[in-house]
């Protein structure tokens, strides 16, 4: 089978697994312990964090190790809102965020916060003008994802940051789960105050993530206990997971987008634009590793099954919502026509993808279109 669902999860890299095992065998002591083994483990944890901070150009900041992107997003959304509530109660996000952001915002609404949800165009891109209109003096938090997990659309974070910091005192957070390792993620250049990353999206381990914070930016803890992670995330820190995350980031972080991903994406787009029964979602300003296609008049599950029967693993829309059989909130937000919106398939490249895989993908797409047209 050829695996083309890397935006859902990736195969762990052998070097990452080796670093995890080595840390477990030697540095298994509790880093909060005062004895020698505990101190040695704490030194390793600090070294791993320093490496991670350097990789995103946030050397003076802080990184909180979490269980993954969902926890990191919850800590950011709920934690920042509660920490800065004395400044105001207004939060801004977008309609196409990951559910871990959207549902955290819904929770904030039950606590009395006011949340504005920015709309997007048919490419899945927000409007800077709308952001400008929504920003207020009492805006305390803005959360805008870098790359959308279903469309691959890239948001103009640097322009957003300039506007946000000019017009408000709001903390600017970005979910960078789908961008890190595929696009440059430089916190200084992007102008963001906090970012979320997840290890299993970049050939690391599941149940490992992080929230990166600029110096002086601190959310309120949402989980209470022993006060680990500078009081932000209680519970014994898994140093082996932190070491493995640092390794995954070292292996994957890029200074520019990968040329092979862009070449493969263009190859698929060239094929699809020949057919009326395929609509490419977000063909312009999008990440190179994600291609989302909408097939006219069929369900996405039909396409996924056909691709699987022909040796390819792809997904319907986002894996987080693909089992409910309905068009997701992202597809609804871009206003995709009813004839296409139930037939969305997401193809995502990774480190195991090759030129030969792409040629087989193109061949299967062409055969599938032929099947669709004969059935109409």
Secondary structure, 3 states (H helix, E strand, C coil): CEECECCCCCCCCHHHHHHHHHHHHHCCCCCCCCCHHHHHHHHHHHHHHHHHHHHCCCCCCEEEEECCHHHHHHHHHHHHHHHCCCCCCEEEEECCCCHHHHHHHHHHHHCCCEEEEECECCCCCECHHHHHHHCCCCEEEEECCCECCCCCEECCHHHHHHHHHHHCCCEEEEECCCCECCECCCHHHHCCCEEEEEHHHCCCCCCCEEEEECCCCCCCCCCCCCCCCCCCCCCCCCHHHHHHHHHHHHHHCCCCCCHHHHHHHHHHHHHHCCCCCEEEECCCCECCCEEEEEECCCCHHHHHHHHHHCCEECECCCCCCHHHCCCCHHHHHCCCCHHHHCCEEEEECCCCCCHHHHHHHHHHHHHHHHHHHHHC
